[in-house]
């Protein structure tokens, strides 16, 4: 399984699993990233941090560390 951090710009994937502990996992879920939701990678900053994605119809920027906690199909 790949993480959201490994997905290329323009690809659309489905969230399979979230890892992380406590507040970090809760924050990711509060942003709308939950199991089964589709996520499209829109942009990646020149140094790879942050990653801009479209989820549930809005744009969201994620840190590389947070994107690495999201496993996708």
C-alpha positions in Angstrom: 0.0 0.0 0.0 1.2 3.5 -0.8 0.9 6.6 1.4 -0.5 9.9 0.3 3.0 11.3 0.3 4.0 9.0 -2.5 1.2 9.9 -4.9 2.0 12.0 -8.0 0.3 15.3 -8.9 -3.1 14.8 -10.7 -3.7 11.3 -9.3 -7.0 10.5 -7.5 -6.9 7.8 -4.8 -9.1 6.4 -2.1 -8.1 6.5 1.6 -7.7 2.9 2.9 -6.3 3.5 6.4 -5.1 6.2 8.8 -2.3 5.7 11.2 -1.1 8.0 13.9 -1.9 8.5 17.6 -4.5 10.6 19.5 -4.7 14.3 18.6 -2.8 13.9 15.3 -5.2 11.3 13.9 -8.2 13.2 15.2 -7.0 16.4 13.4 -6.6 14.5 10.1 -10.1 13.1 10.5 -11.6 16.5 11.4 -10.2 17.8 8.1 -12.4 15.3 6.3 -9.9 12.7 5.5 -11.5 9.4 6.6 -11.5 5.8 5.3 -13.2 5.5 1.9 -13.0 9.2 0.8 -11.4 10.1 -2.5 -8.5 12.5 -2.5 -6.8 14.2 -5.5 -3.3 15.5 -5.2 -3.4 19.0 -6.8 0.1 20.4 -6.1 3.3 19.6 -4.3 5.6 22.4 -3.1 9.1 22.6 -4.7 10.7 21.0 -1.6 7.8 18.5 -1.2 6.2 20.2 1.8 3.3 20.9 1.9 1.1 18.8 -0.3 -2.1 20.4 -1.6 -5.0 18.0 -2.0 -8.7 18.2 -2.9 -11.0 16.3 -0.5 -14.8 16.5 -0.3 -14.8 19.5 -2.7 -12.3 21.7 -1.0 -8.5 22.3 -1.1 -6.4 21.3 1.9 -2.7 21.6 2.5 -1.0 18.8 4.5 2.5 18.4 5.9 4.6 15.6 4.5 4.6 13.9 7.9 0.8 14.0 8.0 0.5 12.7 4.4 2.8 9.8 5.3 0.2 8.7 7.9 -2.5 8.3 5.2 -2.5 4.9 3.4 -4.3 4.9 0.0 -5.4 2.6 -2.7 
